[in-house]
Amino acid sequence: MKTVYEKYHITVKDAPPKIKLPPKFIVKRYNNCTNVQECTQACIYGVHEASEGGQIAEPIQDLCRGCYMCVLKCPKGAISIGVNPEFERLGNSYFSPDRIRTVYFEAETGRVPVSGAGYTGPFAGQGFDSIWFDFSEIVRPTRDGIHGREYISTSVDLGRRLESLEFDENEELVSNVPKTIEIPIPMIFDAPLSCRTSLNLQLALAKAAARLKTFAIVNAREYSSDFAHYKANLIPRIDSDEIDEFADLVKTSQIVEVEFSDGDIRDQLKKIRATNPSALVSFHFPYDKEAPERADAIAEMGGDIVHIHVDEGVVERNPDIIKNAIRSVHSYLTDKRNRDKITLIFSGGIAEAAHVPKSIILGANAVGVGIVYQIALGCKVCYGTMHSQDCPMNLEDGEIELATQRITNLIGAWRDQLLEVLGGMGLREVRRQTGEVGRAMFYEDLEAKVFGDKE
């Protein structure tokens, strides 16, 4: 029988936003314009166009990239460009206006954003911004692009792995190989914040997870029969003291996530596996100084997945925390020789496409995408457990498909950018990137090398 291999593909299509962002630039044309139309020739983005009557129409500000070519070319100095104050008030210091604008573009088009004006931002900062990709050790780059004949795999495995296989004298496998689940992208969706239309939001997320063949986490108390069609792509999150209460949900799930706070890890594992022996068990908890030891204990006791969350508000105040969290847990498990026994997922602070490969280089197997997909649907960057009362993100019944497509587009654009990074490094699969810190340059290390330690 001939084996047929299906190449993973994300279908993207235009999905205009329900809530429009203010334009980044305010473009003005003054009365001294003489209709020479040099601006229409200078602008390649369509900001300045002639009307049917031959006169220059009003500038289309949404298309402006801030290259200032029209200002330079206008012989009368009749054009000005300035940053829109309303745009600058978007988001916060971490989810900056430009990051939000990029998310909107990716969610609308599914394409990799490219600025004709080049990159005008800082080249180093805190957190992920202090990590640069290192493409200097390329083994063999792709010959014909990331979408060519040389397939690059972005698949990862969820679950425990064996360090080695054992065979008997008859060359029969005697190792008890644990169950793993393969997903085609190293991204799952974290549970959304509650809002007035939470059911519609979760339905859009469930549909997107099914379409992308990955998983979405849903709080067990918010699980309903509406999700039945997508249950194969849902991970119920259950409080550690409520496992018995949700036994029916545990029975039908491929992965169960325990919201761990305290109690006996072994007892919680035993309860879930007594109900559903084939289910993978994930333990979810916030990052703190005890997180590495807790992850090691879960690995020792037979857990399959550790999902560590860093609070978005903490990341905003201290962007270094997510970088340090991933590196510290991965390093601790490596030192204890338990790293391969567990899957590490990190969420919180994942704000752009580059954060996915950077997290993997630091030691994550996959990331949990959270607030960013809600920003793509109009969220004004809410923290906590609920969207604020004045948050414009609400999905009415007829908007679920649009929201699903915007989430799908966002992940499609992020996967393309992950492929670009892997192709630039000469890697044929994302699994090889896990913990490969030699594939990156760290600003603090370079600074110390050049200028010496601060001390």
N, C-alpha and C positions, 0 to 999 in steps of 0.2 A: 504494500500500500504506500503510495507516494505521500510524503509529509508536505503540507502546505503551510508556509510561514506568512503570517499577516503582519504587515508593517504598521506600527501604531501611528495613527493620524488623528489630529484634533481639527474638526471642521469649524472654521470661524466664518462669521458673516456679520455685516454691519448691524450694530445694535445701538442706535442713538440713545443718549441719556434722557431719562425722564426729568431730571433736575440739571439744568445747565450751569456750568461754572462761569463766573465773570471772565471776560477776556483778560489776558495777562497785560496786554499793552493797550494804551489809548492812543489812537492814531488820529491826528487832526490835520485837516487841509484848510488853509486860510484864504481870505478873499483875494489875495494878490496872485492866486493861481491863474495862469494864462492858458491853460489847457494844452500845453506843449506835449504832455503825455510821456515825458521821460520816465516818470514813475512806473507806468505800465510796462515799460521795457525792462526796467531795473528789477522789479519785484517778480520773483519766480513762484511765489506762493499764492498769487491771485488776490492780494489785498486791494490793489488798485486796478480797476477795469473800466473800460469805456462803456458808456450806455449806448442804447440803440441810436440815440440822436447824435452820437459822436462826442458828447461831453463826458468828462470823467465822473463816474458814480461815487457815492460816498464810500470811504474805505471800509472793507470788511475786517473789522478788528480781530475777530476770532482766528483769522488765518495768519496774523502777523507773528513772525518768529524773532523780531527784534534785531534784524541784521543791519538796519539803518541805511540800506542801499538807496532807498527812495529819497531819504533826506539828503544824502550825498549827491545824488544825480539831479535833483530839482534845481533848475537854473535860477528860480526866483526865491528859494528858501521858503516855500509855501507849505511845507510839511513838517510836523513835529511828532515824535514818538516818546511816550513816557510810560512808566510802569503804573498800572491801575491800582490805586490804594485799596479798592474793594478786593482785588485778587490777593494782595499781600496780607489781608486779614484772614485768609483761609487757614484751617488746620492749626498746627502748633510748631514748636521748634523741631520736632522729630518728623511728624507727618507734615512736611513743609508744603507751601503752595505748589512748588514745582513738582514734588512727589505726587501730590494729589492730581495735578494736571496730567502727569504721565500715566497714572492709573486710569484716569478717564479715557485717555487716548487708547490705551491697550484694551480696555473693556469695550470700547466702541468699535474698534477696527480689528483686534486680534493681531496687530502688526507690531514689529519692533520699532519703537520711536527713534527717529533720526532727526537731528537738528542741523539744518544747513548752515547755521551760524556757528557750529562747533560747540564744544563744551566750555561754558563760561564760569562754572562753579569752582569751589576749592578742590584741591587734589588730595587733601588729607583732613581727617577730623577724628571724632571719637567713634568707638564701636566698630561697626562694619566699615565705616569710612576710613579706618586706619589700616585696612587690608587691601592690598593690590594683587591682582592675579599675576602670576609669573609664567610667561609663555616661552621662557628662554631654553627650556629643555624639551622641546618638541621632538618626539621620536620620528613621527612621520605624519605630517598634516594631511587632511583630506585633499584629494585631487580635484574634486568637482563640487565642493560646497557641502553644507550640512544636510541638504535635502537630496544629495546625489546618491550614487550607487553604494557608497561605503556607509552602511547603517551604523548609527551611534545609538546605543541603548540607554534610555533614561529610567529603566526599570529597577526597582529595589525590592528586597524581600522583607516582609514583616514577620517576626518570630525569632525563636532561638536557632542557633546554628551550632554544629559540632566542630570542634577543633580538628578532629581527625576521624577517619572511618576504620572500623576493625572488621577483619574477616577471619573465618575459621580455616581449618586445614583444607577444606573443600572449596575454598575461595567463595564461600557464601557470606553475605553481609550479616554480621551479628549486632552491629550498632543499632540502637533504637533511634532512628532518625526522627527528630521532632517535626511537627507540621509547620510549614511556612506558607504565607500568602504573598504572591507577587503582585505588585501594582506597577503600572507603566510609567508613572511619574513619582518623584520623591516628595510628593506633597499630598497632604490630606487637609480636609477643612475642619477647623475647630468649631465648636458650637457657637452660634451667633448670640449676641445680646438680645434680650427680650424687648419687644416693642409692641405697639398696638396691633400690628398685623403679623405677629410672630409665626403663625401657622403658614402663611403664604411665603414668608422668608425662608422657613425651614423646608418647605416644598421645593422652592427654587434651588436651594442648596442640595437637596437630595437628588433632584433631577440632574443637576450639574455633575454631582459625584458619579451618578450612573453613566452619564454620557462620557465622562472622562475615564471611567473604569477605576476610580479610586474610592476613598471613603470619606464620609462626613459624620462628624460626631453630633449626636443629639442627646439632650438631657432626658433621662428615662421618664421623668415626671411630665415631660412635654411630648412624649411619644404617643402617636395616635394611629388609628386604622388608616388614616389618609396616607401614611408612609408605607403601607404594605407592599406596594408595587416596587419600592426601592430598597426593601429591607436588606438585600444582599450587599448594598453599598453603604449601610448605616452602622455606626458603632454607638450603642447606647452607653451613656455615662451614668453610673449608679453609685450612690453614696455607699461607703464601706459597710454601714450598719443597715442597709436596705436591700441587700442581695437576695434574701429570702422573699421579700415582697415582690420583686420583679423576676421571679423564677421563670415565668412563661416567656418573658422577653429574652432572658439568657438562653433558653432552649433553642431559639430560632436565630441566633446571631452568630456570625463568623468570628467577630471580635467583640469582647466586652471590656469596657474601661471602668475601672474602679476609682472613684474620687477618694484618694487615700488621705486620711488625716492621722489616724492612730489605729491601734488594734493589732491583731496577729495576722501577718501577711500569709502565713501558711494556712490559717483557718479560712481566710477569704479565698485563697486559691482552691482549697479543698471544696468549699461550697459551690463555687462556679463549675469546677470540673466534675463534681458529682451530678450536677444538673445537665451540663453539656460538655462531655469529655473532649470534643473536637474544637471547642472555641479557644481562640487565643485570648490571653488575659493581659490587659494593659493597666498599668498603675499611673494615675495622673496626680501630680502634686506641684505646688509652687516651688520655685528655686529658693533655697537658702543655704547657709553654710553646711548644713547636714545632708544636702541633696546627694553628693557623691557617695557617702556611706549608705544612704537609703537605697540608691540605685544598685549598689553592690549587694546589699542584702536581698533585694528582689531578684537579682540575677542568681544568687546562691540558692534561693529557695524555689526557683523554678518558674518565675514570671517570664512572660514572653516579650513584653514591651514596656519600656519606661517612657512616659510622656511628661516632660518637665516644662512648666509654664513660667514665664517671666512676666510680671505685671506690666502692662503697656505704660502706665503712669510712671513706674519706676524707670523704665527704659527711656522715657522722655527726659527725666531728670538726670539719668546716668546711662548714656548709650553704651558704655563699656560693659555693662552687666551681662548682656546677652552673649557677647563674645567670650567673656570670662566664664560664664556658666557652662557653655558647651565645652570649652577647652578643659575646664577643671573636672567635669564628670567623665569625659572621655579619657583623660589622662589617668584619673584615679582607677577606673575600671581596667585600663591597660596595665597599670602597675600591679593590680590584683589578679591579673590574668583571667579576668572575667568579661572582657569587652565583647568577645564573640558569642557570649551566651545570651545576649540581650539586644533588642532593637532600641535605639535611642531616637526619640522624636522631641524636638524643641519647638515651642511656640512663644509668641510675644516678640515684638520688635521686627517682625518680617514685613518690611514696607516696600520692597522693590525686588525686581527679578534677580539682581546680583546677590541678594541676601541668601538665596537658596544655595548656589554653589559655595559661597563663603561659609555657610553653616555646615555644609558637608565636609569641606576641607578642615574645619575646626574639629569635626568628629561626629556630627549627627548623621544618622542614616536617612532621615527624612525630616521635613518641617511641617508644622501645623500653621496653615494660613488662616488668619482670624479677621482682625478689624479691617484689613485692606480690601477684602472682597465686599465688605459692607460699605466702605468708602466708595467703591465702584458703583454702588446702588444709590448713593446720595447721602450717606452718613456724614455728619460734620466732624467726625472723629470723637466718638463717645467712649468713655471708659467705664469700668465697673461691671454690673450685671444687666443693666438696662440702658436703652437709648434714652437720651434726655427728652423732656417734653417738647422742646423746640427743635428736635432733630427732624429734618425734612424727609428722612428715609422711611417711607411706608409703602408697602406693596399691596395694591388692590387686586381683586380676583383676576382681572384681565391682564395683569402685568407680570405674571409668574414666568411665562415663556421669555419675555424680554430680559428679565432678571437672570434667568438661567443662561441665556446666550451671552450676556455681559460677563458673567462669572467664567463661562467657558472660554470666551475670548481672552480674558485676562490671563488665565492659565496657559492658553495656547501661545500667547506672546512671551510669557515667562519661560515656557519650555523651549521655544526657539532661541532665546537668549542663553539658556543653559546649554543647548547644543552648540552654540557659538563658542562658549567657554571650553567645553569638552573638546571640540574640534581644534581649537587653538592650542590646547595642551597635548594634542595627539592621543587622547584617550578615547577608547571605543565603548566604554560603559561607565556610568556614573558611580557604580559600586567601587571602582578603583580609586575614586576621589576621596573616599571617606578617611578622614584623619591624615591626609597627605599634606601636612603643613608646608612641605617643601615646594608645593605648587603655588604658594603665595608668599608675598613679602609683607612684613609687618612694619608699619611706620616707626613704632617705638624702637624696634630692633635696629633699623637702618639709622635712626637718629643717634642711638647710642654708639653704633659702629663708627659713624662719621665724627660726632662731636664728643664722644665719651659719655660715661654714665653721669647723670646729673649730680650724683653724690660726689 
